[in-house]
Amino acid sequence: MIGQFCIIRSRDDGVACGVVSACTGSTVELEGSRRIHRWNKANTLHELSQHGCSEEFTRISEVMTTPHYVFGVCGVYVCTLKARANLERSRWAKE
């Protein structure tokens, strides 16, 4: 999974996506991480990792420019190229 774009679910830190640069036990380091706060038109993270999500009602943060360490990882979903292209776009209303 190192070097692959994945969705990461953790117990305490929610759901994020990015390229896995390291994995030790239940800790994953992501590069180019984005927080996935809410998604629409995908019922589960399995579907999200295969197809991405719709624009409507979806909230994905801007990309982090520093590494993101996710502790307590309880799910890793390797994404398809289609899903990656979809999830690498921020969808959060700027004020």
Gaussian input, Z-matrix of N, CA and C with variables (Angstrom, degrees):
# hf/3-21g

backbone

0 1
 N
 C     1     B1
 C     2     B2     1     A1
 N     3     B3     2     A2     1     D1
 C     4     B4     3     A3     2     D2
 C     5     B5     4     A4     3     D3
 N     6     B6     5     A5     4     D4
 C     7     B7     6     A6     5     D5
 C     8     B8     7     A7     6     D6
 N     9     B9     8     A8     7     D7
 C    10    B10     9     A9     8     D8
 C    11    B11    10    A10     9     D9
 N    12    B12    11    A11    10    D10
 C    13    B13    12    A12    11    D11
 C    14    B14    13    A13    12    D12
 N    15    B15    14    A14    13    D13
 C    16    B16    15    A15    14    D14
 C    17    B17    16    A16    15    D15
 N    18    B18    17    A17    16    D16
 C    19    B19    18    A18    17    D17
 C    20    B20    19    A19    18    D18
 N    21    B21    20    A20    19    D19
 C    22    B22    21    A21    20    D20
 C    23    B23    22    A22    21    D21
 N    24    B24    23    A23    22    D22
 C    25    B25    24    A24    23    D23
 C    26    B26    25    A25    24    D24
 N    27    B27    26    A26    25    D25
 C    28    B28    27    A27    26    D26
 C    29    B29    28    A28    27    D27
 N    30    B30    29    A29    28    D28
 C    31    B31    30    A30    29    D29
 C    32    B32    31    A31    30    D30
 N    33    B33    32    A32    31    D31
 C    34    B34    33    A33    32    D32
 C    35    B35    34    A34    33    D33
 N    36    B36    35    A35    34    D34
 C    37    B37    36    A36    35    D35
 C    38    B38    37    A37    36    D36
 N    39    B39    38    A38    37    D37
 C    40    B40    39    A39    38    D38
 C    41    B41    40    A40    39    D39
 N    42    B42    41    A41    40    D40
 C    43    B43    42    A42    41    D41
 C    44    B44    43    A43    42    D42
 N    45    B45    44    A44    43    D43
 C    46    B46    45    A45    44    D44
 C    47    B47    46    A46    45    D45
 N    48    B48    47    A47    46    D46
 C    49    B49    48    A48    47    D47
 C    50    B50    49    A49    48    D48
 N    51    B51    50    A50    49    D49
 C    52    B52    51    A51    50    D50
 C    53    B53    52    A52    51    D51
 N    54    B54    53    A53    52    D52
 C    55    B55    54    A54    53    D53
 C    56    B56    55    A55    54    D54
 N    57    B57    56    A56    55    D55
 C    58    B58    57    A57    56    D56
 C    59    B59    58    A58    57    D57
 N    60    B60    59    A59    58    D58
 C    61    B61    60    A60    59    D59
 C    62    B62    61    A61    60    D60
 N    63    B63    62    A62    61    D61
 C    64    B64    63    A63    62    D62
 C    65    B65    64    A64    63    D63
 N    66    B66    65    A65    64    D64
 C    67    B67    66    A66    65    D65
 C    68    B68    67    A67    66    D66
 N    69    B69    68    A68    67    D67
 C    70    B70    69    A69    68    D68
 C    71    B71    70    A70    69    D69
 N    72    B72    71    A71    70    D70
 C    73    B73    72    A72    71    D71
 C    74    B74    73    A73    72    D72
 N    75    B75    74    A74    73    D73
 C    76    B76    75    A75    74    D74
 C    77    B77    76    A76    75    D75
 N    78    B78    77    A77    76    D76
 C    79    B79    78    A78    77    D77
 C    80    B80    79    A79    78    D78
 N    81    B81    80    A80    79    D79
 C    82    B82    81    A81    80    D80
 C    83    B83    82    A82    81    D81
 N    84    B84    83    A83    82    D82
 C    85    B85    84    A84    83    D83
 C    86    B86    85    A85    84    D84
 N    87    B87    86    A86    85    D85
 C    88    B88    87    A87    86    D86
 C    89    B89    88    A88    87    D87
 N    90    B90    89    A89    88    D88
 C    91    B91    90    A90    89    D89
 C    92    B92    91    A91    90    D90
 N    93    B93    92    A92    91    D91
 C    94    B94    93    A93    92    D92
 C    95    B95    94    A94    93    D93
 N    96    B96    95    A95    94    D94
 C    97    B97    96    A96    95    D95
 C    98    B98    97    A97    96    D96
 N    99    B99    98    A98    97    D97
 C   100   B100    99    A99    98    D98
 C   101   B101   100   A100    99    D99
 N   102   B102   101   A101   100   D100
 C   103   B103   102   A102   101   D101
 C   104   B104   103   A103   102   D102
 N   105   B105   104   A104   103   D103
 C   106   B106   105   A105   104   D104
 C   107   B107   106   A106   105   D105
 N   108   B108   107   A107   106   D106
 C   109   B109   108   A108   107   D107
 C   110   B110   109   A109   108   D108
 N   111   B111   110   A110   109   D109
 C   112   B112   111   A111   110   D110
 C   113   B113   112   A112   111   D111
 N   114   B114   113   A113   112   D112
 C   115   B115   114   A114   113   D113
 C   116   B116   115   A115   114   D114
 N   117   B117   116   A116   115   D115
 C   118   B118   117   A117   116   D116
 C   119   B119   118   A118   117   D117
 N   120   B120   119   A119   118   D118
 C   121   B121   120   A120   119   D119
 C   122   B122   121   A121   120   D120
 N   123   B123   122   A122   121   D121
 C   124   B124   123   A123   122   D122
 C   125   B125   124   A124   123   D123
 N   126   B126   125   A125   124   D124
 C   127   B127   126   A126   125   D125
 C   128   B128   127   A127   126   D126
 N   129   B129   128   A128   127   D127
 C   130   B130   129   A129   128   D128
 C   131   B131   130   A130   129   D129
 N   132   B132   131   A131   130   D130
 C   133   B133   132   A132   131   D131
 C   134   B134   133   A133   132   D132
 N   135   B135   134   A134   133   D133
 C   136   B136   135   A135   134   D134
 C   137   B137   136   A136   135   D135
 N   138   B138   137   A137   136   D136
 C   139   B139   138   A138   137   D137
 C   140   B140   139   A139   138   D138
 N   141   B141   140   A140   139   D139
 C   142   B142   141   A141   140   D140
 C   143   B143   142   A142   141   D141
 N   144   B144   143   A143   142   D142
 C   145   B145   144   A144   143   D143
 C   146   B146   145   A145   144   D144
 N   147   B147   146   A146   145   D145
 C   148   B148   147   A147   146   D146
 C   149   B149   148   A148   147   D147
 N   150   B150   149   A149   148   D148
 C   151   B151   150   A150   149   D149
 C   152   B152   151   A151   150   D150
 N   153   B153   152   A152   151   D151
 C   154   B154   153   A153   152   D152
 C   155   B155   154   A154   153   D153
 N   156   B156   155   A155   154   D154
 C   157   B157   156   A156   155   D155
 C   158   B158   157   A157   156   D156
 N   159   B159   158   A158   157   D157
 C   160   B160   159   A159   158   D158
 C   161   B161   160   A160   159   D159
 N   162   B162   161   A161   160   D160
 C   163   B163   162   A162   161   D161
 C   164   B164   163   A163   162   D162
 N   165   B165   164   A164   163   D163
 C   166   B166   165   A165   164   D164
 C   167   B167   166   A166   165   D165
 N   168   B168   167   A167   166   D166
 C   169   B169   168   A168   167   D167
 C   170   B170   169   A169   168   D168
 N   171   B171   170   A170   169   D169
 C   172   B172   171   A171   170   D170
 C   173   B173   172   A172   171   D171
 N   174   B174   173   A173   172   D172
 C   175   B175   174   A174   173   D173
 C   176   B176   175   A175   174   D174
 N   177   B177   176   A176   175   D175
 C   178   B178   177   A177   176   D176
 C   179   B179   178   A178   177   D177
 N   180   B180   179   A179   178   D178
 C   181   B181   180   A180   179   D179
 C   182   B182   181   A181   180   D180
 N   183   B183   182   A182   181   D181
 C   184   B184   183   A183   182   D182
 C   185   B185   184   A184   183   D183
 N   186   B186   185   A185   184   D184
 C   187   B187   186   A186   185   D185
 C   188   B188   187   A187   186   D186
 N   189   B189   188   A188   187   D187
 C   190   B190   189   A189   188   D188
 C   191   B191   190   A190   189   D189
 N   192   B192   191   A191   190   D190
 C   193   B193   192   A192   191   D191
 C   194   B194   193   A193   192   D192
 N   195   B195   194   A194   193   D193
 C   196   B196   195   A195   194   D194
 C   197   B197   196   A196   195   D195
 N   198   B198   197   A197   196   D196
 C   199   B199   198   A198   197   D197
 C   200   B200   199   A199   198   D198
 N   201   B201   200   A200   199   D199
 C   202   B202   201   A201   200   D200
 C   203   B203   202   A202   201   D201
 N   204   B204   203   A203   202   D202
 C   205   B205   204   A204   203   D203
 C   206   B206   205   A205   204   D204
 N   207   B207   206   A206   205   D205
 C   208   B208   207   A207   206   D206
 C   209   B209   208   A208   207   D207
 N   210   B210   209   A209   208   D208
 C   211   B211   210   A210   209   D209
 C   212   B212   211   A211   210   D210
 N   213   B213   212   A212   211   D211
 C   214   B214   213   A213   212   D212
 C   215   B215   214   A214   213   D213
 N   216   B216   215   A215   214   D214
 C   217   B217   216   A216   215   D215
 C   218   B218   217   A217   216   D216
 N   219   B219   218   A218   217   D217
 C   220   B220   219   A219   218   D218
 C   221   B221   220   A220   219   D219
 N   222   B222   221   A221   220   D220
 C   223   B223   222   A222   221   D221
 C   224   B224   223   A223   222   D222
 N   225   B225   224   A224   223   D223
 C   226   B226   225   A225   224   D224
 C   227   B227   226   A226   225   D225
 N   228   B228   227   A227   226   D226
 C   229   B229   228   A228   227   D227
 C   230   B230   229   A229   228   D228
 N   231   B231   230   A230   229   D229
 C   232   B232   231   A231   230   D230
 C   233   B233   232   A232   231   D231
 N   234   B234   233   A233   232   D232
 C   235   B235   234   A234   233   D233
 C   236   B236   235   A235   234   D234
 N   237   B237   236   A236   235   D235
 C   238   B238   237   A237   236   D236
 C   239   B239   238   A238   237   D237
 N   240   B240   239   A239   238   D238
 C   241   B241   240   A240   239   D239
 C   242   B242   241   A241   240   D240
 N   243   B243   242   A242   241   D241
 C   244   B244   243   A243   242   D242
 C   245   B245   244   A244   243   D243
 N   246   B246   245   A245   244   D244
 C   247   B247   246   A246   245   D245
 C   248   B248   247   A247   246   D246
 N   249   B249   248   A248   247   D247
 C   250   B250   249   A249   248   D248
 C   251   B251   250   A250   249   D249
 N   252   B252   251   A251   250   D250
 C   253   B253   252   A252   251   D251
 C   254   B254   253   A253   252   D252
 N   255   B255   254   A254   253   D253
 C   256   B256   255   A255   254   D254
 C   257   B257   256   A256   255   D255
 N   258   B258   257   A257   256   D256
 C   259   B259   258   A258   257   D257
 C   260   B260   259   A259   258   D258
 N   261   B261   260   A260   259   D259
 C   262   B262   261   A261   260   D260
 C   263   B263   262   A262   261   D261
 N   264   B264   263   A263   262   D262
 C   265   B265   264   A264   263   D263
 C   266   B266   265   A265   264   D264
 N   267   B267   266   A266   265   D265
 C   268   B268   267   A267   266   D266
 C   269   B269   268   A268   267   D267
 N   270   B270   269   A269   268   D268
 C   271   B271   270   A270   269   D269
 C   272   B272   271   A271   270   D270
 N   273   B273   272   A272   271   D271
 C   274   B274   273   A273   272   D272
 C   275   B275   274   A274   273   D273
 N   276   B276   275   A275   274   D274
 C   277   B277   276   A276   275   D275
 C   278   B278   277   A277   276   D276
 N   279   B279   278   A278   277   D277
 C   280   B280   279   A279   278   D278
 C   281   B281   280   A280   279   D279
 N   282   B282   281   A281   280   D280
 C   283   B283   282   A282   281   D281
 C   284   B284   283   A283   282   D282

   B1=1.4486
   B2=1.5264
   B3=1.3262
   B4=1.4678
   B5=1.5331
   B6=1.3277
   B7=1.4551
   B8=1.5167
   B9=1.3280
   B10=1.4574
   B11=1.5214
   B12=1.3270
   B13=1.4556
   B14=1.5232
   B15=1.3246
   B16=1.4732
   B17=1.5148
   B18=1.3170
   B19=1.4565
   B20=1.5226
   B21=1.3268
   B22=1.4542
   B23=1.5253
   B24=1.3121
   B25=1.4676
   B26=1.5210
   B27=1.3273
   B28=1.4690
   B29=1.5183
   B30=1.3064
   B31=1.4690
   B32=1.5192
   B33=1.3277
   B34=1.4607
   B35=1.5240
   B36=1.3461
   B37=1.4647
   B38=1.5192
   B39=1.3161
   B40=1.4515
   B41=1.5161
   B42=1.3433
   B43=1.4568
   B44=1.5249
   B45=1.3314
   B46=1.4598
   B47=1.5182
   B48=1.3283
   B49=1.4579
   B50=1.5176
   B51=1.3085
   B52=1.4569
   B53=1.5116
   B54=1.3143
   B55=1.4585
   B56=1.5234
   B57=1.3141
   B58=1.4642
   B59=1.5216
   B60=1.3347
   B61=1.4664
   B62=1.5245
   B63=1.3305
   B64=1.4654
   B65=1.5202
   B66=1.3305
   B67=1.4598
   B68=1.5188
   B69=1.3276
   B70=1.4576
   B71=1.5176
   B72=1.3267
   B73=1.4623
   B74=1.5075
   B75=1.3302
   B76=1.4634
   B77=1.5242
   B78=1.3380
   B79=1.4599
   B80=1.5241
   B81=1.3404
   B82=1.4633
   B83=1.5165
   B84=1.3309
   B85=1.4638
   B86=1.5180
   B87=1.3293
   B88=1.4640
   B89=1.5207
   B90=1.3019
   B91=1.4681
   B92=1.5228
   B93=1.3261
   B94=1.4644
   B95=1.5158
   B96=1.3111
   B97=1.4616
   B98=1.5268
   B99=1.3156
   B100=1.4687
   B101=1.5181
   B102=1.3083
   B103=1.4609
   B104=1.5222
   B105=1.3187
   B106=1.4683
   B107=1.5266
   B108=1.3198
   B109=1.4588
   B110=1.5229
   B111=1.3263
   B112=1.4605
   B113=1.5252
   B114=1.3253
   B115=1.4622
   B116=1.5154
   B117=1.3343
   B118=1.4505
   B119=1.5305
   B120=1.3159
   B121=1.4712
   B122=1.5300
   B123=1.3152
   B124=1.4621
   B125=1.5229
   B126=1.3126
   B127=1.4601
   B128=1.5195
   B129=1.3198
   B130=1.4591
   B131=1.5234
   B132=1.3276
   B133=1.4610
   B134=1.5260
   B135=1.3284
   B136=1.4700
   B137=1.5355
   B138=1.3323
   B139=1.4621
   B140=1.5223
   B141=1.3210
   B142=1.4574
   B143=1.5251
   B144=1.3297
   B145=1.4706
   B146=1.5257
   B147=1.3214
   B148=1.4611
   B149=1.5284
   B150=1.3388
   B151=1.4541
   B152=1.5291
   B153=1.3230
   B154=1.4562
   B155=1.5175
   B156=1.3290
   B157=1.4634
   B158=1.5205
   B159=1.3162
   B160=1.4646
   B161=1.5248
   B162=1.2971
   B163=1.4677
   B164=1.5308
   B165=1.3304
   B166=1.4566
   B167=1.5271
   B168=1.3061
   B169=1.4645
   B170=1.5272
   B171=1.3110
   B172=1.4597
   B173=1.5243
   B174=1.3213
   B175=1.4639
   B176=1.5232
   B177=1.3323
   B178=1.4632
   B179=1.5185
   B180=1.3240
   B181=1.4646
   B182=1.5193
   B183=1.3178
   B184=1.4587
   B185=1.5291
   B186=1.3115
   B187=1.4576
   B188=1.5368
   B189=1.3187
   B190=1.4667
   B191=1.5186
   B192=1.3069
   B193=1.4583
   B194=1.5243
   B195=1.3115
   B196=1.4611
   B197=1.5295
   B198=1.3237
   B199=1.4670
   B200=1.5326
   B201=1.3163
   B202=1.4631
   B203=1.5210
   B204=1.3195
   B205=1.4632
   B206=1.5186
   B207=1.3228
   B208=1.4548
   B209=1.5238
   B210=1.3269
   B211=1.4616
   B212=1.5279
   B213=1.3100
   B214=1.4604
   B215=1.5139
   B216=1.3183
   B217=1.4636
   B218=1.5260
   B219=1.3246
   B220=1.4625
   B221=1.5186
   B222=1.3414
   B223=1.4555
   B224=1.5087
   B225=1.3360
   B226=1.4616
   B227=1.5243
   B228=1.3206
   B229=1.4564
   B230=1.5241
   B231=1.3143
   B232=1.4601
   B233=1.5224
   B234=1.3366
   B235=1.4623
   B236=1.5230
   B237=1.3185
   B238=1.4601
   B239=1.5283
   B240=1.3171
   B241=1.4676
   B242=1.5175
   B243=1.3301
   B244=1.4771
   B245=1.5321
   B246=1.3192
   B247=1.4648
   B248=1.5217
   B249=1.3262
   B250=1.4673
   B251=1.5210
   B252=1.3315
   B253=1.4656
   B254=1.5256
   B255=1.3143
   B256=1.4541
   B257=1.5349
   B258=1.3238
   B259=1.4668
   B260=1.5222
   B261=1.3150
   B262=1.4630
   B263=1.5249
   B264=1.3202
   B265=1.4515
   B266=1.5151
   B267=1.3257
   B268=1.4678
   B269=1.5133
   B270=1.3165
   B271=1.4713
   B272=1.5095
   B273=1.3021
   B274=1.4573
   B275=1.5124
   B276=1.3092
   B277=1.4680
   B278=1.5209
   B279=1.3188
   B280=1.4769
   B281=1.5164
   B282=1.2934
   B283=1.4664
   B284=1.4902
   A1=111.67
   A2=118.18
   A3=121.27
   A4=108.22
   A5=115.40
   A6=120.84
   A7=114.26
   A8=117.75
   A9=120.78
   A10=111.06
   A11=115.54
   A12=121.58
   A13=107.47
   A14=116.82
   A15=122.03
   A16=111.17
   A17=114.74
   A18=122.91
   A19=105.68
   A20=116.46
   A21=122.42
   A22=108.88
   A23=116.55
   A24=121.43
   A25=107.61
   A26=115.49
   A27=119.80
   A28=109.82
   A29=115.01
   A30=120.02
   A31=111.71
   A32=117.11
   A33=120.70
   A34=115.25
   A35=117.36
   A36=120.22
   A37=113.13
   A38=118.09
   A39=120.79
   A40=113.62
   A41=116.15
   A42=122.69
   A43=109.28
   A44=116.07
   A45=122.55
   A46=108.16
   A47=115.91
   A48=120.26
   A49=108.88
   A50=115.63
   A51=121.78
   A52=109.68
   A53=115.92
   A54=121.82
   A55=108.60
   A56=116.93
   A57=122.22
   A58=108.54
   A59=116.22
   A60=120.14
   A61=111.77
   A62=117.94
   A63=121.61
   A64=109.04
   A65=114.60
   A66=120.78
   A67=107.89
   A68=116.06
   A69=121.78
   A70=108.25
   A71=117.20
   A72=120.19
   A73=110.28
   A74=116.78
   A75=120.75
   A76=112.02
   A77=117.16
   A78=122.11
   A79=109.08
   A80=115.46
   A81=121.50
   A82=108.42
   A83=116.24
   A84=121.88
   A85=108.37
   A86=116.23
   A87=122.26
   A88=110.64
   A89=115.99
   A90=123.31
   A91=106.99
   A92=116.61
   A93=120.12
   A94=112.24
   A95=116.05
   A96=121.99
   A97=112.46
   A98=114.62
   A99=122.82
   A100=108.41
   A101=117.31
   A102=122.49
   A103=107.88
   A104=116.35
   A105=121.30
   A106=105.66
   A107=115.00
   A108=120.18
   A109=111.85
   A110=115.96
   A111=120.58
   A112=107.41
   A113=116.81
   A114=119.75
   A115=110.36
   A116=114.41
   A117=121.91
   A118=108.99
   A119=116.79
   A120=124.96
   A121=112.67
   A122=116.30
   A123=122.36
   A124=104.48
   A125=116.85
   A126=119.84
   A127=113.30
   A128=116.54
   A129=120.49
   A130=110.47
   A131=116.48
   A132=120.35
   A133=110.70
   A134=116.77
   A135=119.84
   A136=110.03
   A137=116.55
   A138=120.82
   A139=111.50
   A140=116.44
   A141=120.90
   A142=110.42
   A143=117.56
   A144=121.43
   A145=112.11
   A146=117.91
   A147=121.24
   A148=112.81
   A149=117.27
   A150=120.74
   A151=114.75
   A152=118.65
   A153=120.35
   A154=109.65
   A155=116.90
   A156=120.77
   A157=110.07
   A158=115.13
   A159=120.05
   A160=110.13
   A161=115.54
   A162=120.98
   A163=110.93
   A164=115.86
   A165=121.55
   A166=111.51
   A167=116.70
   A168=125.19
   A169=113.77
   A170=118.43
   A171=121.88
   A172=109.23
   A173=116.44
   A174=121.76
   A175=109.36
   A176=115.46
   A177=122.42
   A178=106.80
   A179=116.23
   A180=121.03
   A181=112.24
   A182=114.96
   A183=120.88
   A184=108.30
   A185=116.07
   A186=121.56
   A187=110.77
   A188=116.14
   A189=121.41
   A190=108.38
   A191=117.23
   A192=121.02
   A193=111.87
   A194=116.50
   A195=122.10
   A196=108.45
   A197=118.31
   A198=119.66
   A199=111.97
   A200=115.39
   A201=122.42
   A202=107.04
   A203=116.69
   A204=122.05
   A205=108.24
   A206=116.59
   A207=122.34
   A208=107.79
   A209=116.69
   A210=122.86
   A211=109.57
   A212=117.39
   A213=121.38
   A214=112.93
   A215=116.82
   A216=120.92
   A217=109.80
   A218=115.70
   A219=120.61
   A220=111.95
   A221=117.79
   A222=121.10
   A223=111.24
   A224=116.44
   A225=122.77
   A226=107.14
   A227=116.92
   A228=122.77
   A229=108.45
   A230=117.47
   A231=121.42
   A232=108.06
   A233=116.89
   A234=121.66
   A235=112.22
   A236=115.00
   A237=121.59
   A238=108.26
   A239=117.23
   A240=120.85
   A241=111.01
   A242=116.60
   A243=121.69
   A244=110.28
   A245=117.10
   A246=121.04
   A247=110.87
   A248=116.80
   A249=119.99
   A250=110.88
   A251=117.32
   A252=120.83
   A253=110.71
   A254=117.14
   A255=122.52
   A256=111.70
   A257=116.84
   A258=120.97
   A259=113.92
   A260=117.91
   A261=120.18
   A262=112.52
   A263=117.62
   A264=122.73
   A265=110.85
   A266=116.54
   A267=120.13
   A268=109.28
   A269=114.85
   A270=120.98
   A271=109.06
   A272=114.68
   A273=120.35
   A274=106.07
   A275=117.53
   A276=120.78
   A277=109.88
   A278=114.96
   A279=119.82
   A280=108.69
   A281=114.99
   A282=119.46
   A283=110.64
   D1=-15.14
   D2=176.50
   D3=-60.44
   D4=131.82
   D5=179.47
   D6=86.80
   D7=-3.85
   D8=-179.90
   D9=-100.05
   D10=149.40
   D11=175.71
   D12=-80.50
   D13=122.21
   D14=-174.44
   D15=-134.52
   D16=157.82
   D17=166.47
   D18=-96.63
   D19=132.95
   D20=-178.54
   D21=-118.35
   D22=128.15
   D23=174.29
   D24=-110.78
   D25=134.49
   D26=176.89
   D27=-128.75
   D28=161.03
   D29=-179.56
   D30=-64.37
   D31=-45.55
   D32=-170.83
   D33=-108.18
   D34=-13.97
   D35=-172.96
   D36=-112.87
   D37=5.42
   D38=176.10
   D39=77.78
   D40=-144.03
   D41=-174.17
   D42=-119.53
   D43=132.36
   D44=178.12
   D45=-138.18
   D46=164.76
   D47=174.27
   D48=-138.40
   D49=155.28
   D50=179.38
   D51=164.54
   D52=-174.64
   D53=-179.95
   D54=-89.14
   D55=125.47
   D56=-179.70
   D57=-73.98
   D58=121.41
   D59=178.77
   D60=-107.44
   D61=-17.86
   D62=176.75
   D63=-161.55
   D64=152.98
   D65=178.72
   D66=-147.70
   D67=121.65
   D68=177.95
   D69=-135.14
   D70=113.12
   D71=-177.89
   D72=59.51
   D73=-123.96
   D74=179.88
   D75=-101.20
   D76=24.04
   D77=177.04
   D78=-115.76
   D79=131.10
   D80=178.32
   D81=-123.29
   D82=136.39
   D83=174.17
   D84=-101.66
   D85=127.32
   D86=179.80
   D87=-112.70
   D88=140.71
   D89=169.86
   D90=-106.97
   D91=143.04
   D92=-179.26
   D93=62.62
   D94=38.61
   D95=-174.75
   D96=-72.63
   D97=145.73
   D98=172.70
   D99=-133.75
   D100=142.32
   D101=175.43
   D102=-85.07
   D103=131.04
   D104=173.60
   D105=-103.19
   D106=103.89
   D107=-174.69
   D108=-86.68
   D109=-39.05
   D110=-177.06
   D111=-154.77
   D112=141.61
   D113=178.88
   D114=-135.19
   D115=157.40
   D116=-176.33
   D117=-135.18
   D118=148.85
   D119=179.02
   D120=69.32
   D121=21.61
   D122=169.31
   D123=-144.84
   D124=117.87
   D125=-174.73
   D126=-72.59
   D127=-34.89
   D128=-175.12
   D129=-132.41
   D130=168.61
   D131=175.75
   D132=-66.27
   D133=-27.41
   D134=175.34
   D135=-59.24
   D136=-48.36
   D137=179.11
   D138=-67.53
   D139=-38.87
   D140=178.23
   D141=-59.82
   D142=-39.67
   D143=-179.15
   D144=-72.29
   D145=-19.03
   D146=-179.49
   D147=-95.30
   D148=-36.31
   D149=-171.12
   D150=-124.90
   D151=-15.50
   D152=-171.95
   D153=82.70
   D154=-158.65
   D155=-177.06
   D156=-141.71
   D157=172.06
   D158=-179.39
   D159=-78.61
   D160=169.23
   D161=177.57
   D162=-77.72
   D163=-36.18
   D164=-174.23
   D165=-71.13
   D166=130.36
   D167=176.32
   D168=65.67
   D169=10.38
   D170=-179.79
   D171=-95.48
   D172=140.71
   D173=178.81
   D174=-127.68
   D175=111.05
   D176=176.14
   D177=-127.19
   D178=130.51
   D179=-174.77
   D180=-73.25
   D181=170.50
   D182=170.71
   D183=-67.76
   D184=160.39
   D185=-177.62
   D186=-72.64
   D187=141.17
   D188=173.23
   D189=-82.06
   D190=137.98
   D191=179.86
   D192=-94.69
   D193=-2.99
   D194=177.27
   D195=-119.17
   D196=161.16
   D197=179.45
   D198=-60.53
   D199=147.92
   D200=177.53
   D201=-118.05
   D202=118.17
   D203=178.54
   D204=-96.98
   D205=119.93
   D206=-178.53
   D207=-107.17
   D208=117.39
   D209=-179.40
   D210=-99.07
   D211=154.81
   D212=177.44
   D213=67.36
   D214=37.31
   D215=-179.01
   D216=-66.30
   D217=130.75
   D218=179.24
   D219=-123.79
   D220=3.32
   D221=176.22
   D222=-163.50
   D223=135.47
   D224=176.35
   D225=-129.99
   D226=126.03
   D227=-177.30
   D228=-123.47
   D229=110.29
   D230=177.78
   D231=-72.22
   D232=131.60
   D233=-174.68
   D234=-94.42
   D235=149.72
   D236=171.05
   D237=-74.76
   D238=166.02
   D239=176.27
   D240=-61.46
   D241=-37.52
   D242=178.26
   D243=-61.28
   D244=-47.28
   D245=-179.74
   D246=-66.27
   D247=-40.62
   D248=-179.96
   D249=-59.84
   D250=-48.29
   D251=179.55
   D252=-57.90
   D253=-37.64
   D254=-179.99
   D255=-70.72
   D256=-42.75
   D257=-173.78
   D258=-81.40
   D259=-12.06
   D260=179.76
   D261=-85.98
   D262=15.83
   D263=175.41
   D264=-112.31
   D265=126.84
   D266=176.93
   D267=-67.64
   D268=143.18
   D269=176.35
   D270=-141.19
   D271=70.51
   D272=179.79
   D273=-138.67
   D274=123.69
   D275=-177.88
   D276=-61.20
   D277=126.53
   D278=176.62
   D279=-88.95
   D280=138.82
   D281=-176.76
   D282=-102.29

